[in-house]
Amino acid sequence: MADGLNRILGDSPGRVIVKLLVVSIVVGFIMSVLGFTPYDLIYGVRDFVVDLWRSGFAALGRVGDYLLIGAAVVIPAFIIIRLFSYRR
């Protein structure tokens, strides 16, 4: 069992815990110095996704506008062409 756990973690559980603690302290210190909090990261990711969502639908709205403008010309032209070819 211990050999399988060592293989999953990459080292003994005690050493992995110590490494994670040291890295957590270093990263926490750096984030504190730079003025970041975990909430800033979470809200930043959330805002990124929301902005991407909104701009994506705005792009789809523009595509819809292009579709309507094009359809205003293409569909009547198609109907006229079909009517003239129907009489043949």
C-alpha positions in Angstrom: 0.0 0.0 0.0 2.8 2.5 0.9 4.6 1.7 -2.3 1.5 2.5 -4.4 1.0 5.8 -2.4 4.6 6.7 -3.0 4.2 6.1 -6.7 1.0 8.3 -6.8 2.6 11.1 -4.8 6.0 10.9 -6.3 7.7 10.7 -2.9 6.9 9.6 0.7 3.8 11.3 2.1 5.8 13.1 4.8 8.2 14.7 2.3 5.3 15.7 0.0 3.5 17.4 2.9 6.7 19.3 3.8 7.3 20.3 0.2 3.7 21.5 -0.2 3.9 23.5 3.0 7.2 25.2 2.0 5.9 26.1 -1.5 2.6 27.3 0.0 4.4 29.7 2.4 6.6 31.0 -0.4 3.7 31.5 -2.8 1.6 33.1 0.0 4.4 35.5 0.8 4.8 36.5 -2.8 1.1 37.0 -3.3 0.9 39.1 -0.1 3.8 41.3 -1.2 2.1 41.8 -4.6 -1.3 42.5 -3.0 -3.1 39.5 -4.4 -5.6 37.4 -2.6 -7.1 34.1 -3.6 -10.4 36.0 -4.1 -8.7 38.2 -6.6 -7.7 35.2 -8.6 -11.2 33.7 -8.4 -12.9 36.9 -9.3 -10.4 37.5 -12.1 -11.2 34.1 -13.7 -14.9 34.7 -13.2 -14.8 38.2 -14.8 -12.8 36.8 -17.7 -15.3 34.1 -18.3 -18.3 36.5 -18.0 -16.6 39.0 -20.4 -15.8 36.3 -22.8 -19.4 35.1 -22.6 -20.8 38.6 -23.2 -18.5 39.4 -26.1 -19.1 36.0 -27.6 -22.9 36.7 -27.7 -22.2 40.2 -29.0 -20.3 38.6 -31.9 -23.2 36.2 -32.5 -25.5 39.2 -32.5 -23.4 40.8 -35.2 -23.4 37.6 -37.2 -27.2 37.6 -36.8 -27.3 41.2 -38.2 -25.2 40.2 -41.2 -27.5 37.2 -41.7 -30.7 39.4 -41.7 -29.1 42.0 -44.0 -28.0 39.3 -46.4 -31.3 37.4 -46.2 -33.2 40.6 -47.1 -31.4 40.5 -50.5 -30.8 36.8 -51.1 -34.3 35.4 -50.3 -36.3 37.6 -52.6 -33.7 37.0 -55.3 -34.0 33.3 -54.8 -37.8 33.4 -55.0 -37.7 35.5 -58.2 -35.1 33.1 -59.8 -37.2 30.1 -58.8 -40.4 31.6 -60.2 -38.7 32.3 -63.5 -37.2 28.9 -63.7 -40.6 27.3 -62.7 -42.3 28.6 -65.9 -39.8 26.8 -68.1 
